[in-house]
Amino acid sequence: MVNLTIDGKAVQAAPGTLVIDAAKKAGITIPAFCYYEGYSLQAACRMCLVEVEKFPKLQAACTLPVAEGMVVRTEAAAVVKARKTTLEFLLTNHPLDCPVCDKGGECELQDMVFRYGAGESRFTEVKHHVDEKQWSPVVFYDAPRCILCYRCVRVCDEGMGVTALGVTHRGAYSEITPNKGDHLECDECGSCIDICPVGALTSGTYRYQTRPWEMEHVGTICTHCGDGCKTTLGVRDGAIIRGNNRDSTGINGEFLCVKGRYAFDFTTHADRLQSPLIRRNGKLEEASWMEAVKYVAERFAAIKKSGGRIGVVGSVHTTNEENFYLQKFARQGLGTESIDHARSGDVHTLIDALAGRENVLASTDDLYNAKSVLIVGADLSQQHPFLAFQVRANIRHHNAAVFTVTPGKVREDGTAVKAVRAAEANLLDGVRPLADDIKSKGDLVIVFGDAIKGDKVRELVAFGDSLGIPVKYVCLVDYSNSRGALDMNVLPGEGGMSLPAILADSGLASLWVVGSDPLAGAQLASQKAFIVVQDLFMTETAKRADVVFPSASAYEKSGTVTNTTGQVQRLKKAASIMGAKPDLEIFGLLARALGLGNLGRAQNELVFEEIRKAVRGYNVPLPVIATGGAALTAPVNGRLGSIPDPSLVRSARDTLFTSGSLGRYSKMLGSVMEAPGQLYKG
């Protein structure tokens, strides 16, 4: 360790540590605009200048490594004067429009001027003005506000791997420019907006809506893909106004993709269901909750008594508590083992193939720390943007070796040691020749998509075993709780029918669908089945239902979800919508009406406690989840026995701008230009 003194305080830091980081760890803040942890050094803003004993002039703390015996002063008179001068220069053409600027109250320039700024300016010239530009539906650029810190350029290039922003012209005429002349062709992730220290880049969904202090900030989990990113929702009057994760909590730090940051607008879509519906005389008509619940309970009871077959279809967006209670309701309450959901990854075969081993299922942190990563049959940047972000960060910070085996071009090819093209049916043929290159790297994380299922999963594990190095695995699944639905056993039991079999059963007496749309593009063989649907919207399945219950979205309820890598996190209610109820509450109402006291009370805390006792690997520490952390499940401790039919595993193949049936109700997702617009196009 290197010993130095900062503002009279003895500090120890590892060799190579920058002075700005050493000071931060010691509780001393050195202001900076251009410096941003995790990205390349710029040394452009000069706000971090410090005085170092025996140095002839002030030094930039963001590029100065610590040295033994170094004496640093961060608030010396010369330093304070330099910062005041820097701020005076920055304000030369910066418009003083704080009252109408979206960054007001969160602006780093505003904070620094308050702390160091001079009371008056020596510049009397008229400020140079350039009109604001709109680069996309979500990104606006106001050049006069820009302080040329280049944070946006670096986060787009290094963090996202897109390179959609650059700098044109020189000197006083320099400005940030998009990659397609007057517009952006990118991931539309909004990282450039959130990382901007001033109001130069603003959000098309948030601008002129409210002020940060007028909102309640609720940290919950994104409801779209399976990566489990935390999104902090800004809520005012029960409505979501903004999404970001600037507090860096959650497994994703500050990262969010376009869906996590902007695609919350489905919650206020005009087509949201807000009242129960009962089919009368061939038409769905509004009814009270009491009437609808009583009607469904009577029909379920009659069908069960007569021995009629009941099929239940669960969701990949509902919480763990809801999924667990639903499968218990189906089995213990309705007496059916015919329960299933849309499966998108063969997690069960992977767990069975790894039976008896520990620490072989990778977390999101493992993708950042592994010495090598093998991506098989997945367009990671399009399908799982946070996992791709972790891999890119690993390459930047740890020089990880990445290998890709895919049927087409992916973004990861650009930084891969080797990129192999192989048809989906022959992906393993592309994997095997990489053995010698991989085994020399030290350890490995293998990430694979839905084309690897059944015996191919076992072959992939055998390949990993043959390398002679530590190997961990990630089986990719599509949605926010796809993994949780599998773990909670929303799957057919012995003698039960799978989803295709349920739809093909001409003698089916009842179909209960929760948060899913199995009849979109499909037919139900039974013409007399009593159909009950719980959903946010009037889906194709809901249009054919006898009773429809309006349910709350993930942003409107509490509970837990499990991400692709098996990390359990807490959902926290942010918004409210009149008339809709959480699915767990609906289950509780139906259970009470049916007299099913044996199912227990439908309350999140009670159900999760039951999950911790009953579901293998879910005895996770409650304080971790309660405080907003992620607890990794540990289900690999024995054979699973019966494994669900792997042939039914099929990903929806969403892109970065689609999200199954939910995505079509996001106006924002529909407004942006998709780039590249489909999988395996780079």
N, C-alpha and C positions, 0 to 999 in steps of 0.2 A: 504493500500500500504506500501511496505517496502522502507525505505530510505537508500541509500548507496552512496558511492563515488567511481567513476571509473576514474582513471587518472586525479584526481582533479575536476571532473565534477559531480555535484549532480544529482543522478539518482533515479527515483522511479520505482518500479516494483512490480507486484503482488506476494504474497507469493507463494513459490514453483518454481518461475522462476529461471532458471539456469543463472549463471553469464555470460556465453557466449551469451545468448539471450538478457539479460538485456543490455549488452554492445552494441550489434548490434542495438537495438532500440534507443540507445543513439548516434549512429553514430560512434561507436568504433569497429573496426574489430579485433577479436581475431582469429588468424589462427588455423585451425584444418584440419586434414585429415579424421579421423574416424567418427567425429561427423557429423550427417546429420539430419536436422530438420524433425520431423515426424516419426523417427525410433528409436528403442531402443538404449540405451547408451552403448558405448563400452569402452571408455577410454583406447584405445590401442596405439594411436600414440604419445601421450605426447607433441604434438605441442601447445596445448592450455594452457600450464602451465602459471599461473599468481602468482604474489606475493600478499598475503593478510596480512594486518597488524595484528600482534599478533599471526599469524600462524607460527609454527616452520619450515615449509618447503613449497616449491612451491606447488600449488594446481591445479588440472585439472579443468578448467573452465566449461568443458562440463558436469561435474557431480556434481558441487558445487552449491547448492541453495543459493539465496541471503539471507542476514540476516540484521537485523536492525543495522545501524551504521557501517556496513562493509566498509573497505577501501581497494580498489583493485588497483594494479598497473600492467598494461599489457605490459609495455615496460621498466621495471626496468633492471638494468645491469645483475642481476642474471637470469632474464627471457630471455633476449636476448642470454646470454651464453648457457642456457639450450636448446634453440631452435637451435642454431648453432650445438650443440653437437648431438641433435636428427637428424638433417639433415645429419650430417657426418656419423652417424650410418646407416641411410637409404641408403646412397650412397655407402656403403661398397661393395655391390654386384650389385647395380643398374647399368645397362649398360649406358654409356654416349653416347647414339645413338640418341640424340634429332633431328639431321638433317633428319633422316629417320623414326622417330617415328610419328605415326598418331596423337598423342596428342600434338605434337609440336605447340606452340602458344596458346594452351588451357590447358596446364598441370599445375596443382596446385603445384606439386613438383618443377617444373621449376620456378614458380612464387616465391615460398618460398625460394628456394636457391638463387635466385636473390636478395631477400629482406634481408635474414638473413645468408646465407651460408658463410662458411669460404672459403678463397681463395685457400686453399690447404688441402689435406687429409693426416692424419697420417697413413692410411692403405696402405701398399706397397705390400700386397699379391695379387696374381692373382685373379681376380673376378671369383666367382663360376658361371658356365654357365649351363643352362638346355635348351634343344631345345623347340622351340615354339610348341604349340599343337593346333589343330583345333577341337573344340568340336561340331561344327555344321556348316552348310553353312554360318551362319552369325556371329558366335562367335569364335574368336581366343584368346588363352591365352599364354602370355609370362611371365613365372614365375619369371625370374630375375628382371623384371620391377615391380613386385607386391610389395607393401609396407605393405600388410596384415592389411588393415584398416577395412576389413570385410563389407564394404558398400554393395558389390555385394551380399553377403550372406543374409544380412538383407532385401534388396529391393526385392529379390526373395522370401524369406520366408514370410516376413510381408506384403510387398506391393502387391505382386502377388499371394501369397498363394500357391506357387508351391513347394518350398523347393528343388530346383534343384541343389543348390550349397552348399558345406560345406568345412570344413578345415580338412586335413589329416596330420599326422605326428606331431612332436612337435619341439619347439625351432627354430633353424636356418633352419631346414628342412621342416617347415610348408609350405603348399601350398594349394591354392584353388583347389577343385576337383569337377567334375560334378557328377550327380546322377546315371549315367549308365556306370560307369567304365571309358570309354574313350570318351563318348559323352553325350550330353544333351538330355533329354526327357522333354520338357518344352513348354512354350508359345512362345519361340523364340522372345520375345518382345524387347530384346536389352536394357532393363533398366539397366542391370548389366554393359553394356559398357558405357552408358552415365553417370552413377553415379560414375564410376571409376575415381579417381582423377589423375591417371597417365595413361600410355599407356599399362598397363598389359592386358586389355581386349580391343580388336579392332574389328571393323565391317568388315565382309566379303564383303560387298557391297561398302565400302568407302575406305578401306585401300589402301595406295599408289596411290590414285587418284589425290589429290590436297592438298592445304593448306587452312586453314580457312580464311585467309585474301585474298585469290584469288577468293572467292565466294561472291555472293550477297545473303543475307539471307532474305527470303521472308516468312512472316507469313500468312498462309492461313488455310483452313479447310479441314481435311481429307475427301476424296471422297468415303470412303468405308461404314462402318456401320452408324447407325443413331445417334451416341452419340455426334457428333459435336466437336471432339477434334481438337485443333489447332495444326498444324504441321509446323515447321519452315523449309522450304526447302532451302538447299544450292544449288545455281544455278551458273554454270559457262558456259559461251558461249551459253546461252539459254537452256542448258540441266540440269536436276536435278541430283545432285551428292549425296546428303545426306538428310535425314530427321530426325529431332529431335525437342524437345521443351525445350532446356536448359535454355531459358530465363524465363521459368515458366509463360508466358503470356497465356491467354486463360482459359477456364473453367476447363481444365484438368491439369493445373500446368505443371509438367514435365512428366506426364504419357503419354505414347503412347503404343499401342499394336503393334504386328508384322506388321499389315497392314498400320497403320499410320506412322511407322518408316521406313519400307522397301518396301512396295508394290506400289512404284511410278514408277517402271520400265516398267509398261504397256505403259507409254507415249512414249517410244522409241521402242516399239515392231515392228518387221519387217512388220507385217500385218496392220499397221496403214494406213487408207485411206488418201490420200493426193491430190486427184483430183476428181472432180465430174464425175459421170459415167451415161451414157445414154444407154438404151438397143436398139441396132440396129441389125436387122437380128437375133434376138434371143440371142445376146451376149451383155454384158455390156462393153462399150468402153469409154475411157477417153474423156472428153469434157471440154470446158471452162466454167467458172462460168456464164458468160453472156448467153451462149447458154443454159445451163441447167436451169437457173432461168427463162428465157423467155419461154422455152418449158413447164415447170411445170405451170407457170402462165397461159399460153394459155389453157392447159388442164383443170386446175381448173376452169377457167372462163367458158369454154364450158360445163363442167359437172354441174356447178351451174346454168347456164342459162337453161339447159335442165331439171332441177329438179332432177338430179341424187343424190342418197344418198352418203354422204361422212362420213367416220369414221376417227377419229383422236385418236391416242394413244400417250400419253405423257410419261415423264420419271421421275424416282425417283432420278436422278443424276443431272438434269439440275437445274438452279438457280430459285429463286422465280420470278425474273423478266422475265425469259424465260417462265416459267410455266404460269404466269399471261398473258403475251402477247399471248401465244399460245391459251389459252382458249378464249381470246377475238377475236383472229384471226378466230378461228373455228366458234364462235357464230355470230360475227358481220361481218366478212369478207366472210366466206363460207356458213353462214346460217344453220349450223348444231349444234344440241345439243348432237350429238353422239360422245362424247369425254370421254376418261377414261384412267386409268393407272393401273398397278398392285398394288393392295392395300394389306398391310400386318398387319394392326392394325385397330381396330374399334374405332378410335378417335371420330368420329361424334356421335356415340351413347353415349360415355362417356360424351362429352360436353353437349349433350342434357339432359342426366340424372342429370347433375350438374347445370342446367340452373338457373340463378339468384344468384348463390353463387360467392364469391370472394376468392382468395387465396386457391384454392383447387386443382390446377394442380401443381405438384411438379417440382422444378428445380433440376439440378444436385447437387446444394449445399444442398438442402433439404435431399438428400440421405446421405449426410455426417453429417448432424446435427440432424436428427430425432432420437427420443428415441427408436423407433422400426420400422422395415421394414418387410413387408410381400411380399414374391416373389411367384407368382402364375403362373404356366405353362410356365416357362422360365428357360433355362440354361444360367443364366446371364453372367457367366465368359466366356462362349463360344460365346454367341450372342451379348452381350453388355459389352465388357471388361471394359470400363471406369466406367460405372454405378456399376459394380461389385467391381472395385477398390475403389470407393467412399464408398460402404457398408463396405468393409474390413477396410478402414481407420476410419470409424465411430466406428466400434467395438474396434479398438485399442485405439483410442483417447477419445471416449465418452462412451464406454461400451454399445453400442446399442444392443438391443435384436432383433435377426433375426429369422424369421419363413419362412420355405419353404414348398410349396405344389406343387409337381412336379410328372410327370409320371416315373421319373427315378432319379438316383443319380446325384447330382450337387455338385460343389466345395463348395458352401455356406453351405451345410449340415454340414461340419466339424466345423463350428463356430455357427451353428444355435441353438437356445434354443429348438426348436422342428422342426424336419424334417418329413413331411408326404408324403407318396406315394399315388397317386390317378391317375386313368386313365384320359386322357384328357377330356373325356365326363363327368367325375364326379369330376372335380377339386373343385367345390364349396362345395361338400360334405366333402372334406378334409379341407376346410377353416372354416366352421361354428363351429366345435368343439374347435377352437382356440380362440374363443371370450373372454373367461374369462382370459386367459393368456395375451392376447393383451391389453385389456382395462385397466389393471393395470399399463401399461408402461407410459402412459401420452400422447403421440401423435404417429402417425403412417403414413408411406408412403406405399401405396400398388402399387406394380409393377406387371403388368400382360401381358401375351402374346396373340397370335392370337386365342388360343382356347377359350378365353373369348370374346364373341362377341354377338351382338344383345341383347336379353333379359337377357343373363347371365351377361352382363355389368351392367344392371340395378339391378340385384340381388346382384352383388358385391358391388355396391354403397349403396344398402339397408343394407347390412351387415356392411359396414363402418358406416352408420348412427346409427345403433343399438348399437355401442360401447360406445357412449357418450363421445368420445374424439376427438380432432382435427385430421382429416384424409385428406391426399393428395394422388393424384393418378398419375401414369405414365402408359400410354398405349404404349407399345413398338411397334415400326415400324422398318423396316429393314435397309433402306439405307440413304445416306447423306442428301437427301431432300425428303424422303417419306412424312414427315410431311408437308413440304412446298407444295408439289403437292396437298395434301388434302386441305390445307388452301387456295391455289390459285384457287380452284374449277376446277381442271382438272378431272371433274366428269360429268356424263351424266345429262343433264337438263331435263325439262319436255318434254316427248315425245322422248327423246334421247335414244340411245342404249348403254348398258354397253359393256365392252370389249368382253365377250363371245358372246354376241348378234351380235356385229359388225363382228366377225369372222364367225358367223353362217349365216349371211345374204347373201343369194345367189344372191340377186339383188344389192349388194353394187357396186357403180360406182367407188369409189376411197377410198384408204386407205393411210393415211399419218401417218407415224410412226417416232417419235422423240426420240432417245436415248433409245429404247426398242427393245425387240426381241420376239414379241408375237407369231411368227410362229415357234419358236423352239419347236418341239414336238407337234405342232398343225397344223390344216389345215384351209385354208381360203375357205369358201364355194363358194364365187364368183370367177368365172374363168376369168372374163373380167375386174376386178377392176384395175384401174390405181394406181400403188403402188409407193409411194415416201418415201424414208427413209433418215433420218439424223443420222449418227452414226460414231463411231471411227473406227469400224472394219467391215469386211464383215460377218455380222451375217447371220443366217438362213433366217431371214426376208429380209435382204439386197440382198441376192442371188436371191430372187424372185422379186426384185423391178424393176420398169421401169426407175427410176432415183434415184441415191444415191448421197447425199451430204456429204462430209467429215466434221465432226464437231470437235470442240476443246473439250478437257477434262476439268474437273473442275480445274486442275492445270494450264490451259492455258487461263483462262479468269477471269473476275471480276464479282461481283454481290453479292447476299446474299443467304444464305441457312438457313433452320430452322431445328433444331435437334429434337430428339425424345421428349424432354421435352418442346418444344415450344420456345426455345431460338434462336433468330435471330442473325446470325454472318456474317461477311464479308469475301467473297472470294477475294483473291488478285492474279492477274496473276503472275505466276512464270516463267514458261517455254514457249517455242514457238515451233510450228511444221509447216513446210512449207506446204501450200496448204489448211489447215483446217481453218474453221471460227467458232466463237462462234455461238451457235444456235440462239441467239437473233439477231445477224447480218444477219443470213440467213433469219429469219422471216422478217426482215426489207427489204431485197432485194426483197422477194416475194411480200410483201405488196405494195412496190413501183411499181413493174411490173404489179400488179393487179389494181393499182390506188386506193388503200384503204387508203386514207389520213385520214379517220376517226379513224384509229387505233392509230394514234399518232406516234411520232418518236421512233424508236427502240433503245433507249439509256438507260443504266442502271439507271442513276440518275433520269431521267424523269419517267421511268416506276416505280421505287421504290416509288417515290413521289405519284404516282397514287395509288399504293398499300396501302400506309399509309392512304389515304383518303377512299379507296373503300373496303378494306378487314378488317373485324371486328377484333379488337385486335392488328392490326399492326401499329397503330399510335405510334410507339416506338421512343425514343429519338435518333436522328441522331448522335450526338456526341459520344454516347456510342458505336455505331457500327463503326463509322469512325475511332475511336481510337483503334479498335481491341477488343472491349468488346462484351459481349453477352446481348441482350435486350430480356427480357421475354415477350412474347405476352400474352394478357389477353382476350381471346375470350369468356369467360363464362359470358354472360350477357343477356341471353334470349334464348327462344326456337329456334331451327334451322329450324323447319318446315319439309321439306322432308329430309329423311335420306337415304343415299346410301345403297343399299342392303347389309346387313352384311354378308350374305352367301358367298359373293365374296371375303371376307377378308381371305388371306392365306399367311403366312410367307414362305419365301424360305428356312427357317431353315438352314441358313449358319452357319458354324462352325467358329472358330477363324482363320482358314486358307483358307476359301473360301469367295468369294465376288460376288455371282451371276455370270453373264456372264463376268464381268470385271476381276474377279479373275483368270480366265484361261489364261489371257494374261500377268500375272505377273510371270516371270520365277522364281523369288525368292520364292513366295508362293508355287510354285510347287516343289521346291527343298527341303523344310524343312520337317522334320518328324512330322506328325500330332500326337498330344497327347492331349486328348485321341482319337482324330480322328473322333468322332461323338458326337452328343448331348446326354446328360443324361448318361454319362459314368464316371462322376466325374472329 
